[in-house]
Amino acid sequence: MDKLLEEARAASVIRDNPAYAAVRRLSDRAHSIVTKRLIDYGSIPSGAHSQALMVTAGGLAWQLYAISPRHRARRAYPLPCGTGKTQSVVAFAQALYEIGLEDGRPWCGKSFLVAQTQIDSLIALRRDMIAAGIPEDDIGLIYSGEEREVPPTTDNSRRPVLLVAHAKIKRTGDSAGKLEEVTQYRPRPLKALSTLSIDLRPLTRPRDLLIWDEVLLSTQAHSIATEDASALAAGASARCEEAPAPFRKECADYLARCWSLIKIERERQLAGHEPSKVTLPSIPEDLELPYIQAFKKMAKGDTNAFATLVEMNGMDARFTFLVEPGKDRRGGMVSFEVSVPDAFDNIAILDAGHAVNRLVRLDSRIGLAIGFDKLGVVKSYDNVEVHFANGSSGRSPTEKDWDSMAEKQSVSEIIATVKAIPAEEHVLIWTFKHSGYWRAPDLPTLIKKRLAAAGVDVEAKINGRDRISVATFGRHIGFNDWSRVENVIFAGVLQRDRFDLLSSSIAQVRDIMADTDRLIPVTEVSLGEVAGTLYQAISRGRCRDTVDGQAKPMKVWLRHHDRKIREELNALLPSAQWSRWYGSEARGGKIDGVAEKVEAALSSLPQDVASISVRKFKEQCGLKDAPNKTFQKAWATLAERVEWTLSGRSFVRLEHAGAMAAPRLGFKDETAAA
């Protein structure tokens, strides 16, 4: 009862606050603007969609005014792709500007930042704001690198709206000056004051809100695997001869000291000791750039390993192992730093994939925006068909398959699928960027070449646009060039290294000595990361557009090694229609069918069954007559994602398998030395 009374009093205080009316006025105006704009675009919101837009407009307004401490926080707004996320930001800015004009108080005395990944997206956002009637001089634009069609602005502390790249925010922690460049706002003096000799510096204050588009990971992990550190140390003397003469000894000594610390801590843990915190050797600040330049000359293709050691210099670090069922333990050194400074304590995060991003969930500073937990399905994907094939989709197998002279199933499937798509429909194929290694194939070029050799007109146009587009991961966020595409195909799936994900998990809890056994399993983190990437890539196509709560019709073809990816994607693509990729039926359909039966039968076994002979198991699930080779290939597709291992002639639950689990895939167990 006391708690209820306390909440009632708090609500009463908020309602009595003059800013409460301002919040309501701003949110209502912003919601009205974005709704009208979407209708004008032909994207008519359903009831649930409109409610989500209202919750977003209200949430942004509450955070801007921050009447109570609970409104000043880091909040995630999981608006699905294509439901007006960017236009909500434009409407929010337009409403704030218009109300300020009506009240004779520019921008209602408020200011805010918007951060996005792509600079071109920021420029497009600026263009939309200007089209909405916001004066160009009120919008700042900060970015680094090559100058685009709109150059960066100056005198940005005077501009109520500031558009910045994510990378710029993440670099502000380097110095107080960089931080102030984006956080501090100094309103232009009123004309009545501009002629007076008054020191207006005290009017400078922090900006009220940061709107962050897409995923927010507030930390940056640094890690180097044991094998990479060992290789650097083993070849240190020879490699250091490649460095400029003044730095050869320094480089060799630094590598030796780093490897010594890593090796000692690894051996301690293999001997059964608990992990301990270590500090890697420091490099004088004035030598960091020369070190990196020297390392690049020494690297011969291993620049990342050298650069990582330099980044980690002087940091608190730990050695940790990645433990996965049925696999060898992988070890390495991990450290981290906070990349989005805590000074940004009021952030509205527009993250469409928030529901599956487990790395974000590890950050206790980020919560769901108030009201989103009460919404139903905002956007349904009944009209989207997902054709799925179970199989390898990482960079290495994808490059090998497309570069091979022999006919590969994954390649022939894609070629056959493209050839079967009507000539009047667009096709978007996602694949990997060139890795940078001179022997690696250039997949976009190779895919078009193989399609052309199979008789596909890769130069064809539909209404002046390319019919066949091949895009690389990295462009799956912030680009809307393919909104007319009816067919999206994946020639590979971008996946982060598992040890890298473990390192990021440690960073996200901001505890270098975190108990890794209590963190979210890396397998689950990886699935969420992959699902988020796939969702963004899929949403570049026609299904991005939303009419009456429904995605426009589109077809997707996807290959991935883990069938659980379907469960993850269903959280982001509710009601999507799933089926098997029929191009795989001829060769892979039988194996997939056996694998499905094996997985279902293992899952249905009572928990007290610790093991079962393969012969008895095959009889029970109707696979007695399945050829041994087919059964073995089917098992190979399941081995990494079921809680069982094959030991001799029996299936054994991993929890009972002990040391039998590790050798099953032919890995050497690093713990054997213990």
C-alpha positions as CSV (number, residue, x, y, z in Angstrom):
1,M,0.0,0.0,0.0
2,D,2.8,2.4,0.9
3,K,4.4,1.7,-2.5
4,L,1.2,2.5,-4.3
5,L,0.8,5.7,-2.4
6,E,4.3,6.7,-3.2
7,E,3.8,6.0,-6.9
8,A,0.5,8.0,-6.9
9,R,2.2,11.0,-5.2
10,A,5.0,10.8,-7.8
11,A,2.5,10.7,-10.7
12,S,0.7,13.7,-9.1
13,V,3.9,15.6,-8.9
14,I,4.6,14.9,-12.6
15,R,1.1,15.9,-13.7
16,D,1.4,19.2,-11.7
17,N,4.7,20.0,-13.4
18,P,4.2,22.5,-16.2
19,A,6.5,20.4,-18.4
20,Y,3.9,17.6,-18.3
21,A,1.6,19.6,-20.7
22,A,4.6,20.3,-22.9
23,V,5.4,16.6,-23.1
24,R,1.8,15.8,-24.1
25,R,1.7,18.6,-26.6
26,L,5.0,17.6,-28.2
27,S,4.1,13.9,-28.4
28,D,0.7,14.5,-29.8
29,R,2.1,16.9,-32.5
30,A,4.9,14.5,-33.5
31,H,2.5,11.5,-33.7
32,S,0.1,13.5,-35.9
33,I,2.9,14.6,-38.2
34,V,4.5,11.1,-38.6
35,T,1.1,9.4,-39.2
36,K,0.1,11.9,-41.9
37,R,3.5,11.5,-43.6
38,L,3.3,7.7,-43.6
39,I,-0.2,7.9,-45.1
40,D,1.1,10.3,-47.8
41,Y,3.8,7.7,-48.6
42,G,1.1,5.0,-49.0
43,S,2.1,3.3,-45.7
44,I,-1.2,3.3,-43.9
45,P,-0.7,2.4,-40.2
46,S,-2.8,-0.2,-38.5
47,G,-4.1,0.3,-35.0
48,A,-1.1,-1.5,-33.4
49,H,1.3,0.4,-35.7
50,S,-0.2,3.7,-34.8
51,Q,0.0,2.9,-31.1
52,A,3.7,2.0,-31.5
53,L,4.3,5.3,-33.1
54,M,2.5,7.1,-30.3
55,V,4.6,5.2,-27.7
56,T,7.7,6.2,-29.6
57,A,6.7,9.9,-29.9
58,G,5.7,10.0,-26.2
59,G,8.9,8.3,-25.1
60,L,11.1,10.7,-27.0
61,A,9.2,13.6,-25.5
62,W,9.4,12.3,-21.9
63,Q,13.2,11.7,-22.3
64,L,13.7,15.1,-23.8
65,Y,12.1,16.9,-20.8
66,A,13.2,14.2,-18.3
67,I,10.7,15.4,-15.7
68,S,11.6,12.5,-13.3
69,P,14.8,10.5,-13.0
70,R,13.2,7.4,-14.6
71,H,12.7,9.3,-17.8
72,R,16.4,10.1,-18.0
73,A,17.8,6.8,-19.0
74,R,19.0,4.6,-21.9
75,R,15.8,3.2,-23.5
76,A,15.3,0.8,-26.5
77,Y,12.5,1.4,-28.9
78,P,12.1,-1.7,-31.0
79,L,10.1,-0.3,-33.9
80,P,10.3,-2.9,-36.8
81,C,12.0,-1.9,-40.0
82,G,9.8,0.1,-42.3
83,T,7.4,1.4,-39.7
84,G,8.5,5.0,-39.6
85,K,11.5,4.9,-37.4
86,T,13.4,7.6,-39.3
87,Q,10.3,9.6,-40.0
88,S,9.5,9.6,-36.3
89,V,12.8,11.4,-35.7
90,V,12.0,14.0,-38.4
91,A,8.4,14.5,-37.0
92,F,9.8,14.8,-33.5
93,A,12.2,17.6,-34.7
94,Q,9.5,19.3,-36.7
95,A,7.0,19.3,-33.8
96,L,9.6,20.7,-31.4
97,Y,10.6,23.4,-33.9
98,E,7.0,24.4,-34.6
99,I,5.9,24.6,-31.0
100,G,9.0,26.7,-30.2
101,L,7.9,29.2,-33.0
102,E,4.4,29.3,-31.6
103,D,5.6,30.0,-28.1
104,G,8.3,32.5,-29.1
105,R,10.9,30.3,-27.5
106,P,13.2,28.7,-30.2
107,W,13.1,24.9,-30.0
108,C,11.4,25.2,-26.6
109,G,14.9,25.7,-25.1
110,K,15.8,22.1,-26.0
111,S,18.5,20.5,-28.1
112,F,19.3,16.9,-29.1
113,L,21.7,14.7,-31.0
114,V,21.0,12.0,-33.6
115,A,23.6,9.3,-34.3
116,Q,23.6,6.9,-37.2
117,T,26.1,4.4,-38.7
118,Q,26.2,5.7,-42.3
119,I,27.1,9.3,-43.1
120,D,24.9,9.2,-46.3
121,S,22.0,8.3,-44.0
122,L,22.7,11.4,-41.9
123,I,22.8,13.6,-45.0
124,A,19.4,12.1,-46.1
125,L,18.0,12.8,-42.6
126,R,19.2,16.4,-42.8
127,R,17.5,16.7,-46.2
128,D,14.2,15.4,-44.8
129,M,14.4,17.8,-41.8
130,I,14.9,20.7,-44.1
131,A,12.0,19.6,-46.3
132,A,9.9,19.5,-43.2
133,G,10.5,23.3,-42.7
134,I,13.5,23.2,-40.2
135,P,16.0,25.9,-41.0
136,E,19.3,24.6,-42.4
137,D,21.3,26.7,-40.0
138,D,19.7,24.9,-37.0
139,I,21.0,21.5,-38.1
140,G,24.6,20.6,-37.4
141,L,26.5,17.8,-39.2
142,I,29.7,16.2,-37.9
143,Y,31.7,13.4,-39.6
144,S,35.2,12.6,-40.4
145,G,36.9,11.3,-43.5
146,E,36.1,12.0,-47.2
147,E,33.9,15.0,-47.7
148,R,30.4,14.2,-49.1
149,E,27.9,16.3,-51.0
150,V,27.2,18.1,-47.8
151,P,30.3,19.2,-45.9
152,P,30.6,19.0,-42.1
153,T,29.3,22.1,-40.3
154,T,31.1,24.5,-37.9
155,D,29.9,26.4,-34.9
156,N,27.9,23.3,-33.9
157,S,27.4,24.2,-30.3
158,R,24.9,26.9,-31.5
159,R,22.8,24.4,-33.5
160,P,19.8,22.8,-31.7
161,V,19.9,19.6,-33.8
162,L,23.3,17.9,-34.3
163,L,23.7,14.9,-36.6
164,V,26.8,12.7,-35.9
165,A,28.2,9.4,-37.0
166,H,28.3,6.6,-34.4
167,A,32.1,6.4,-34.8
168,K,32.3,10.1,-33.8
169,I,30.4,9.5,-30.6
170,K,32.6,6.5,-29.8
171,R,35.7,8.5,-30.2
172,T,34.6,11.3,-27.8
173,G,36.0,9.4,-24.8
174,D,39.5,10.1,-26.0
175,S,39.4,13.7,-24.6
176,A,37.2,16.2,-22.9
177,G,37.4,18.5,-25.9
178,K,36.0,15.9,-28.3
179,L,33.2,15.1,-25.8
180,E,32.2,18.8,-25.4
181,E,32.1,19.2,-29.2
182,V,29.0,17.0,-29.4
183,T,27.5,17.3,-26.0
184,Q,27.5,21.0,-25.3
185,Y,24.8,23.4,-26.5
186,R,25.0,27.2,-26.4
187,P,21.7,28.7,-27.6
188,R,22.0,31.7,-29.9
189,P,21.3,34.9,-27.9
190,L,18.0,36.6,-28.5
191,K,18.3,39.8,-30.6
192,A,17.6,41.9,-27.5
193,L,20.7,40.5,-25.8
194,S,23.0,40.3,-28.8
195,T,24.0,44.0,-28.6
196,L,24.7,43.9,-24.9
197,S,28.1,43.1,-23.4
198,I,27.0,40.0,-21.5
199,D,29.0,36.9,-21.0
200,L,26.8,34.2,-22.3
201,R,29.1,31.3,-21.6
202,P,27.1,30.2,-18.5
203,L,24.2,29.5,-20.8
204,T,26.2,26.6,-22.2
205,R,24.7,23.3,-21.1
206,P,24.6,19.6,-22.1
207,R,22.3,18.6,-24.9
208,D,19.0,17.1,-23.6
209,L,18.8,13.8,-25.5
210,L,20.8,11.5,-27.8
211,I,18.8,9.6,-30.3
212,W,20.8,6.5,-31.4
213,D,19.7,4.7,-34.5
214,E,20.3,0.9,-34.5
215,V,22.1,-1.3,-32.0
216,L,23.9,0.4,-29.1
217,L,26.9,-1.5,-27.7
218,S,28.4,0.9,-25.2
219,T,31.7,-1.0,-24.9
220,Q,34.5,-2.1,-27.2
221,A,36.1,-5.4,-26.5
222,H,39.7,-6.2,-27.4
223,S,40.9,-9.8,-27.6
224,I,43.7,-11.9,-29.0
225,A,43.5,-15.7,-29.2
226,T,46.3,-17.9,-27.8
227,E,47.3,-19.1,-31.2
228,D,47.7,-15.6,-32.6
229,A,49.8,-14.4,-29.6
230,S,51.9,-17.5,-29.8
231,A,52.5,-17.1,-33.5
232,L,53.5,-13.5,-33.0
233,A,55.9,-14.4,-30.2
234,A,57.4,-17.4,-32.1
235,G,58.3,-15.2,-35.1
236,A,59.1,-12.0,-33.2
237,S,62.8,-11.9,-33.9
238,A,62.4,-12.5,-37.6
239,R,59.4,-10.2,-38.0
240,C,61.0,-7.4,-36.1
241,E,63.7,-7.2,-38.7
242,E,61.0,-5.8,-41.0
243,A,60.3,-2.9,-38.6
244,P,62.1,0.5,-38.9
245,A,65.5,0.2,-37.3
246,P,64.7,2.5,-34.3
247,F,61.8,0.3,-33.2
248,R,63.1,-3.3,-33.8
249,K,64.2,-3.9,-30.2
250,E,61.2,-2.2,-28.7
251,C,58.8,-4.2,-30.9
252,A,60.5,-7.5,-30.0
253,D,60.6,-6.7,-26.3
254,Y,56.9,-5.7,-26.3
255,L,55.8,-8.9,-28.0
256,A,58.0,-11.0,-25.7
257,R,56.5,-9.4,-22.5
258,C,53.0,-9.7,-23.8
259,W,53.4,-13.4,-24.7
260,S,55.1,-14.1,-21.3
261,L,52.1,-12.7,-19.4
262,I,49.6,-14.5,-21.6
263,K,51.4,-17.8,-21.3
264,I,51.9,-17.6,-17.5
265,E,48.2,-16.9,-17.0
266,R,47.1,-19.6,-19.4
267,E,49.2,-22.2,-17.6
268,R,47.9,-21.1,-14.2
269,Q,44.3,-21.7,-15.3
270,L,45.2,-25.0,-16.9
271,A,46.7,-26.0,-13.5
272,G,43.3,-25.4,-11.9
273,H,43.8,-21.9,-10.5
274,E,41.1,-19.2,-10.7
275,P,41.5,-16.4,-13.4
276,S,43.4,-13.3,-12.2
277,K,43.5,-9.8,-13.5
278,V,46.7,-8.8,-15.4
279,T,47.9,-5.5,-16.9
280,L,49.5,-5.7,-20.3
281,P,52.8,-3.7,-20.8
282,S,52.3,0.0,-21.5
283,I,53.5,1.8,-24.5
284,P,54.4,5.5,-24.1
285,E,51.7,7.6,-25.8
286,D,54.1,9.3,-28.2
287,L,55.2,5.9,-29.4
288,E,51.8,4.3,-30.2
289,L,51.6,5.5,-33.8
290,P,55.2,4.5,-34.6
291,Y,54.5,1.1,-33.0
292,I,51.5,0.5,-35.1
293,Q,53.3,1.6,-38.3
294,A,56.2,-0.7,-37.4
295,F,53.8,-3.5,-36.7
296,K,52.1,-3.1,-40.0
297,K,55.4,-3.5,-41.8
298,M,56.1,-6.6,-39.7
299,A,52.6,-8.1,-40.0
300,K,52.6,-9.7,-43.5
301,G,48.9,-10.2,-43.3
302,D,48.5,-10.3,-39.5
303,T,48.0,-6.6,-38.9
304,N,44.9,-7.2,-36.7
305,A,46.9,-9.2,-34.1
306,F,49.6,-6.6,-33.8
307,A,47.2,-3.7,-33.7
308,T,45.1,-5.5,-31.0
309,L,48.1,-5.8,-28.8
310,V,48.8,-2.1,-29.2
311,E,45.2,-1.2,-28.4
312,M,45.4,-3.4,-25.2
313,N,48.6,-1.8,-23.9
314,G,48.3,-0.8,-20.3
315,M,44.8,-2.1,-20.0
316,D,43.4,-4.4,-17.3
317,A,43.0,-7.8,-19.0
318,R,42.3,-11.4,-18.2
319,F,42.9,-14.8,-19.9
320,T,39.7,-16.7,-20.5
321,F,38.5,-19.9,-22.2
322,L,35.6,-20.3,-24.5
323,V,33.8,-23.6,-23.7
324,E,31.4,-25.0,-26.2
325,P,29.7,-28.5,-26.0
326,G,31.7,-31.0,-27.9
327,K,34.5,-28.6,-28.9
328,D,38.0,-27.9,-27.7
329,R,38.4,-25.0,-25.3
330,R,39.8,-21.9,-27.0
331,G,41.7,-19.4,-25.0
332,G,42.9,-15.8,-25.3
333,M,43.5,-12.5,-23.6
334,V,40.5,-10.1,-23.2
335,S,40.3,-6.4,-22.3
336,F,37.7,-3.7,-22.9
337,E,36.9,0.0,-22.8
338,V,33.8,2.0,-22.6
339,S,33.2,3.4,-26.1
340,V,30.0,5.4,-25.5
341,P,30.9,7.6,-22.5
342,D,28.6,7.5,-19.5
343,A,28.1,11.3,-19.9
344,F,25.5,10.3,-22.5
345,D,23.1,9.2,-19.8
346,N,19.9,9.9,-21.7
347,I,19.7,7.9,-24.9
348,A,16.7,6.8,-27.0
349,I,17.8,3.7,-28.9
350,L,15.9,2.9,-32.1
351,D,16.8,-0.7,-32.5
352,A,14.5,-2.9,-34.6
353,G,16.4,-6.1,-33.6
354,H,16.4,-5.5,-29.9
355,A,14.2,-8.6,-29.2
356,V,17.0,-11.0,-30.1
357,N,20.2,-9.0,-29.3
358,R,21.5,-10.7,-26.2
359,L,24.7,-8.6,-26.1
360,V,22.5,-5.5,-25.5
361,R,20.6,-7.3,-22.8
362,L,23.8,-7.8,-20.9
363,D,24.1,-4.1,-20.5
364,S,22.2,-3.3,-17.3
365,R,22.1,0.4,-18.3
366,I,19.7,-0.2,-21.2
367,G,16.0,-1.0,-20.6
368,L,12.9,-1.3,-22.8
369,A,11.1,2.0,-23.5
370,I,8.1,2.5,-21.3
371,G,4.9,1.1,-23.0
372,F,6.6,-1.2,-25.6
373,D,6.1,-4.3,-23.4
374,K,2.3,-3.7,-23.6
375,L,2.2,-3.6,-27.5
376,G,1.1,-6.5,-29.6
377,V,2.4,-7.4,-33.0
378,V,3.2,-4.1,-34.7
379,K,4.1,-5.5,-38.1
380,S,3.1,-8.9,-39.5
381,Y,5.0,-10.8,-42.2
382,D,2.3,-13.1,-43.5
383,N,3.2,-12.2,-47.1
384,V,6.9,-13.0,-46.7
385,E,8.1,-16.5,-47.8
386,V,11.4,-17.8,-46.3
387,H,12.9,-20.7,-48.2
388,F,15.4,-22.4,-45.9
389,A,18.2,-24.9,-46.5
390,N,20.4,-26.4,-43.7
391,G,24.1,-26.1,-44.5
392,S,27.3,-24.2,-44.2
393,S,27.1,-20.4,-44.8
394,G,30.3,-18.9,-43.3
395,R,32.9,-17.0,-45.3
396,S,35.3,-19.8,-45.8
397,P,32.9,-22.4,-47.3
398,T,31.1,-19.7,-49.3
399,E,34.4,-18.5,-50.9
400,K,35.5,-22.1,-51.6
401,D,32.2,-23.1,-53.2
402,W,32.0,-20.1,-55.5
403,D,35.7,-20.3,-56.4
404,S,35.6,-24.0,-57.1
405,M,35.7,-25.4,-60.7
406,A,33.4,-28.3,-59.5
407,E,29.7,-27.9,-59.2
408,K,28.8,-27.1,-55.6
409,Q,25.3,-27.5,-54.2
410,S,25.1,-24.1,-52.5
411,V,26.2,-22.5,-55.8
412,S,23.9,-24.5,-58.1
413,E,20.9,-23.8,-55.7
414,I,21.4,-20.0,-56.1
415,I,21.9,-20.1,-59.8
416,A,18.8,-22.3,-60.3
417,T,16.7,-20.0,-58.0
418,V,17.7,-16.9,-59.9
419,K,17.0,-18.5,-63.2
420,A,13.5,-19.5,-62.0
421,I,12.6,-16.0,-60.9
422,P,10.4,-14.1,-63.4
423,A,12.3,-11.7,-65.6
424,E,10.1,-8.7,-64.4
425,E,11.2,-9.2,-60.8
426,H,14.3,-7.7,-59.0
427,V,16.8,-9.9,-57.2
428,L,19.1,-8.9,-54.4
429,I,22.0,-11.2,-53.4
430,W,23.8,-10.7,-50.1
431,T,27.4,-11.9,-49.7
432,F,30.8,-11.0,-48.1
433,K,33.1,-8.1,-48.9
434,H,36.5,-9.0,-50.2
435,S,38.6,-10.1,-47.3
436,G,41.7,-8.2,-48.3
437,Y,43.9,-11.3,-48.8
438,W,45.2,-11.5,-52.4
439,R,44.3,-15.1,-52.9
440,A,40.7,-14.7,-51.7
441,P,38.0,-14.4,-54.4
442,D,36.0,-11.2,-54.9
443,L,32.6,-12.8,-54.3
444,P,30.3,-10.0,-55.8
445,T,32.3,-10.2,-59.1
446,L,32.5,-14.0,-59.0
447,I,28.7,-14.4,-58.3
448,K,27.8,-12.2,-61.3
449,K,30.3,-14.0,-63.5
450,R,28.9,-17.5,-62.6
451,L,25.3,-16.3,-63.1
452,A,26.2,-14.8,-66.5
453,A,27.9,-18.1,-67.5
454,A,24.6,-19.9,-66.6
455,G,22.7,-17.7,-69.0
456,V,21.4,-15.0,-66.6
457,D,21.4,-11.5,-68.0
458,V,23.2,-9.7,-65.1
459,E,23.1,-6.4,-67.0
460,A,19.3,-6.3,-67.4
461,K,17.4,-3.3,-66.2
462,I,13.8,-2.8,-64.9
463,N,12.6,0.8,-65.2
464,G,16.2,2.0,-65.3
465,R,17.3,0.0,-62.2
466,D,19.5,-3.1,-62.1
467,R,17.5,-6.3,-62.1
468,I,20.3,-8.2,-60.4
469,S,22.1,-6.6,-57.5
470,V,24.9,-8.1,-55.5
471,A,25.5,-6.3,-52.2
472,T,28.0,-7.0,-49.4
473,F,27.3,-7.0,-45.6
474,G,27.9,-3.6,-44.2
475,R,25.4,-2.1,-46.5
476,H,22.6,-4.1,-44.8
477,I,22.2,-1.1,-42.3
478,G,21.2,2.4,-43.3
479,F,20.7,1.8,-47.1
480,N,17.3,1.8,-48.7
481,D,18.3,1.5,-52.4
482,W,16.5,-1.9,-52.9
483,S,13.0,-1.2,-51.6
484,R,11.5,-2.5,-54.9
485,V,13.3,-5.8,-54.7
486,E,10.9,-8.8,-54.5
487,N,13.5,-11.5,-54.0
488,V,16.4,-11.6,-51.5
489,I,19.0,-14.4,-51.6
490,F,21.9,-15.0,-49.2
491,A,25.2,-16.3,-50.6
492,G,26.7,-16.6,-47.1
493,V,25.7,-15.2,-43.8
494,L,27.8,-12.8,-41.7
495,Q,28.8,-14.4,-38.4
496,R,31.1,-13.1,-35.7
497,D,33.8,-15.2,-34.2
498,R,32.6,-17.0,-31.0
499,F,35.6,-16.0,-28.9
500,D,35.1,-12.4,-30.1
501,L,31.4,-12.7,-28.9
502,L,32.6,-14.0,-25.5
503,S,34.9,-11.0,-25.2
504,S,32.1,-8.6,-26.1
505,S,29.9,-10.3,-23.4
506,I,32.5,-9.7,-20.8
507,A,32.8,-6.1,-22.0
508,Q,29.0,-5.6,-21.9
509,V,28.8,-6.4,-18.2
510,R,31.8,-4.1,-17.6
511,D,33.5,-6.6,-15.3
512,I,36.8,-7.9,-16.6
513,M,36.6,-10.7,-14.0
514,A,33.0,-11.7,-14.7
515,D,32.1,-15.3,-14.2
516,T,31.8,-16.5,-17.8
517,D,29.8,-19.5,-16.7
518,R,27.0,-17.1,-15.6
519,L,26.9,-15.1,-18.9
520,I,24.5,-15.9,-21.7
521,P,25.8,-18.9,-23.6
522,V,27.9,-17.8,-26.6
523,T,25.8,-20.0,-28.9
524,E,22.7,-18.0,-28.0
525,V,24.5,-14.7,-28.3
526,S,25.7,-15.8,-31.8
527,L,22.2,-16.8,-33.0
528,G,20.8,-13.4,-31.9
529,E,23.6,-11.6,-33.7
530,V,23.0,-13.6,-36.9
531,A,19.3,-13.1,-36.7
532,G,19.7,-9.3,-36.3
533,T,22.0,-9.2,-39.3
534,L,19.6,-11.3,-41.5
535,Y,16.6,-9.2,-40.4
536,Q,18.3,-6.0,-41.5
537,A,19.5,-7.5,-44.8
538,I,16.0,-8.9,-45.5
539,S,14.4,-5.6,-44.6
540,R,16.3,-3.8,-47.4
541,G,13.9,-5.4,-49.8
542,R,10.2,-4.9,-50.5
543,C,9.0,-6.3,-47.2
544,R,10.3,-3.1,-45.6
545,D,7.2,-1.3,-46.8
546,T,4.3,-1.6,-44.4
547,V,0.6,-1.2,-45.3
548,D,-2.1,-1.7,-42.6
549,G,0.3,-3.6,-40.3
550,Q,1.5,-6.0,-43.1
551,A,4.8,-6.2,-44.8
552,K,4.6,-6.2,-48.6
553,P,5.0,-9.6,-50.3
554,M,8.6,-10.8,-50.8
555,K,10.6,-14.0,-51.0
556,V,13.8,-14.9,-49.2
557,W,16.2,-17.8,-49.8
558,L,18.5,-18.6,-46.9
559,R,21.1,-21.2,-46.0
560,H,22.4,-21.6,-42.4
561,H,23.9,-24.4,-40.4
562,D,21.6,-24.0,-37.4
563,R,17.9,-24.6,-37.8
564,K,17.3,-22.6,-34.5
565,I,17.9,-19.5,-36.6
566,R,14.2,-19.9,-37.6
567,E,13.1,-19.4,-34.0
568,E,15.2,-16.3,-33.7
569,L,14.0,-14.8,-37.0
570,N,10.4,-15.5,-36.1
571,A,10.7,-13.0,-33.2
572,L,11.5,-10.4,-35.8
573,L,9.4,-11.7,-38.7
574,P,6.2,-12.8,-37.0
575,S,3.9,-14.9,-39.2
576,A,6.4,-15.3,-42.0
577,Q,5.8,-18.4,-44.2
578,W,8.7,-20.9,-43.9
579,S,9.4,-23.8,-46.3
580,R,12.4,-25.8,-47.4
581,W,14.6,-24.3,-50.2
582,Y,13.5,-26.7,-52.9
583,G,16.7,-26.3,-54.9
584,S,18.3,-28.4,-52.2
585,E,15.7,-31.3,-52.5
586,A,17.6,-33.2,-55.2
587,R,20.7,-33.8,-53.1
588,G,20.2,-32.5,-49.6
589,G,16.5,-33.2,-49.1
590,K,16.9,-36.8,-47.9
591,I,19.7,-35.8,-45.5
592,D,17.6,-32.9,-44.2
593,G,14.7,-35.2,-43.7
594,V,16.7,-37.7,-41.7
595,A,18.3,-34.9,-39.7
596,E,14.9,-33.5,-38.7
597,K,13.7,-37.0,-37.6
598,V,16.9,-37.5,-35.5
599,E,16.7,-34.1,-33.9
600,A,13.0,-34.5,-33.0
601,A,13.6,-38.1,-31.6
602,L,16.5,-37.0,-29.5
603,S,14.5,-34.0,-28.1
604,S,11.6,-36.3,-27.2
605,L,13.7,-38.8,-25.1
606,P,13.0,-38.6,-21.4
607,Q,15.4,-36.6,-19.4
608,D,16.5,-39.6,-17.3
609,V,17.7,-41.4,-20.5
610,A,21.5,-40.8,-20.4
611,S,22.4,-42.9,-23.5
612,I,20.8,-45.1,-26.2
613,S,22.4,-47.4,-28.8
614,V,22.3,-46.1,-32.4
615,R,20.6,-49.3,-33.5
616,K,17.8,-49.1,-31.0
617,F,17.4,-45.3,-31.7
618,K,17.1,-45.9,-35.4
619,E,14.4,-48.5,-34.8
620,Q,12.5,-46.2,-32.5
621,C,12.4,-43.3,-34.9
622,G,11.7,-45.3,-38.1
623,L,15.2,-44.9,-39.6
624,K,16.2,-48.6,-39.5
625,D,16.6,-48.7,-43.3
626,A,18.3,-45.4,-43.7
627,P,21.7,-45.8,-45.4
628,N,24.7,-45.4,-43.0
629,K,26.2,-42.6,-45.1
630,T,22.9,-40.7,-45.1
631,F,22.6,-41.1,-41.4
632,Q,26.2,-40.0,-40.7
633,K,25.8,-36.9,-42.9
634,A,22.5,-36.1,-41.2
635,W,24.2,-36.4,-37.8
636,A,27.0,-34.1,-39.0
637,T,24.5,-31.3,-39.5
638,L,23.2,-31.8,-36.0
639,A,26.3,-32.4,-33.9
640,E,26.9,-28.7,-32.9
641,R,23.4,-27.9,-31.8
642,V,22.0,-30.9,-29.9
643,E,22.8,-31.8,-26.3
644,W,24.0,-35.3,-27.3
645,T,27.3,-36.7,-28.6
646,L,28.0,-39.9,-30.6
647,S,30.3,-42.1,-28.5
648,G,31.1,-45.4,-30.1
649,R,27.8,-47.0,-31.2
650,S,25.7,-45.0,-28.8
651,F,24.2,-41.5,-28.4
652,V,25.2,-40.0,-25.0
653,R,23.9,-36.9,-23.3
654,L,26.7,-34.3,-23.1
655,E,26.2,-33.9,-19.4
656,H,27.0,-37.6,-18.9
657,A,29.6,-37.8,-21.6
658,G,32.5,-36.2,-19.7
659,A,35.7,-36.2,-21.7
660,M,34.1,-38.2,-24.5
661,A,32.4,-35.0,-25.9
662,A,35.6,-33.1,-26.9
663,P,37.2,-35.5,-29.3
664,R,34.1,-36.2,-31.3
665,L,34.9,-33.5,-33.9
666,G,38.5,-34.2,-34.0
667,F,39.8,-31.3,-32.0
668,K,42.7,-31.3,-29.7
669,D,41.6,-30.5,-26.1
670,E,43.7,-27.7,-24.7
671,T,42.8,-28.8,-21.2
672,A,44.6,-32.1,-21.7
673,A,47.8,-30.4,-20.5
674,A,46.3,-29.8,-17.1
